Amino acid sequence: MRGDRTSRSAIDAAVLLSDVPRKMLDYYLRLVDGLSKILEGGLKCQVMKNGLVICSRDEAARVRFEARALSEYLDFSLMIARYDECLIKSLLA
């Protein structure tokens, strides 16, 4: 890591493939789609945690949205924790 990590820091990611997919474009598009779904929940939570509500025309709808986004994030974070645990076990084996 270089420099200081802040809430505005970029995240770089790399994917190492054992074989080059036959349809690289299809693979790339599926990968980007999957990553965007993964990051979406985290982004929503970051906005709710660090953001400021400027105007809410429908407070009940906003609360429902935030509750749903938080629930999705928590569900996903459990999957990520399990994945990390399995990855660490496989690396140490």
N, C-alpha and C positions, 0 to 999 in steps of 0.2 A: 504494500500500500504506500502510495506517495502522498505527502501533504496531510492536511487535516480532513477528516470525514465530517461532513455537515449534512443537514437535511436536504440540501440542494446538490449533493454529490451524485455523480453519475455512477452507474453500475455497469461494468463490462462483464460479458459472459462469453464463454467459448464452449463449443460442442466438439468432442473428439469422437469420430466415427471409426469403427473397425473396418468397415467397407463403405465405398462410395455408393449411395443409393442409385438405382437405375434411373429413377425419375427425380433428379435433384431438385427441380423447381417445385414439384409436388411435395417433396419432403420438407423443403424450406418453408413453403406456405403453411404446411401443417404445424411445423415447429413454431413459426411466428404466431400462428393462431393460438396454439397451446400456451405459449409464454404470455401472450397478451391476456388470456383468461386468468392465468396465475397471478400476474402483476396487478390486474384490475382490482381485486379485493384489497390488496395491500395499499394501492393508491387511494381507494375510497376511504380506508381507515386513516391514512395519513392526512387526508383532507379533513376528515371529521375531527381528528386529534389536534391538528395544527391550524386548521382553517377558522374563518370567522364568518358566521352567517350574516350576510348583509341585508337580505330581504327574504322572507318566507311568506308566500301568499297562502300556503296551505300547510299550517303547522303540523296537523295530523299526518299528512302525506310525507312531510319531511321526517318526522319521527319514525314512521313505518319504514321509509327508505333506509334510515340510519340503522334501525334495528335489524333489518334484513341484511344490510351490508356487513354489519358486525358479526352476525350469525354465520354468514358465508365465510368471512375471514377466519373466525374461530374454528369452523369445521375444516377449512383448508390448512390452517396452521397445525392441526393435529396430524393430518396426512403428511405434511412436510417433516414434522418431528419424527414420525415413524420411518419415513424414507431416510432421513439423516441417520437414524439409529441403525437401520439395515445397511446403509452404505458404510458406516464406520466399522460395523462388524465384518463386512466383506473385505474391507481394506486391511483390517488387522488379522484376518484369518490366514 
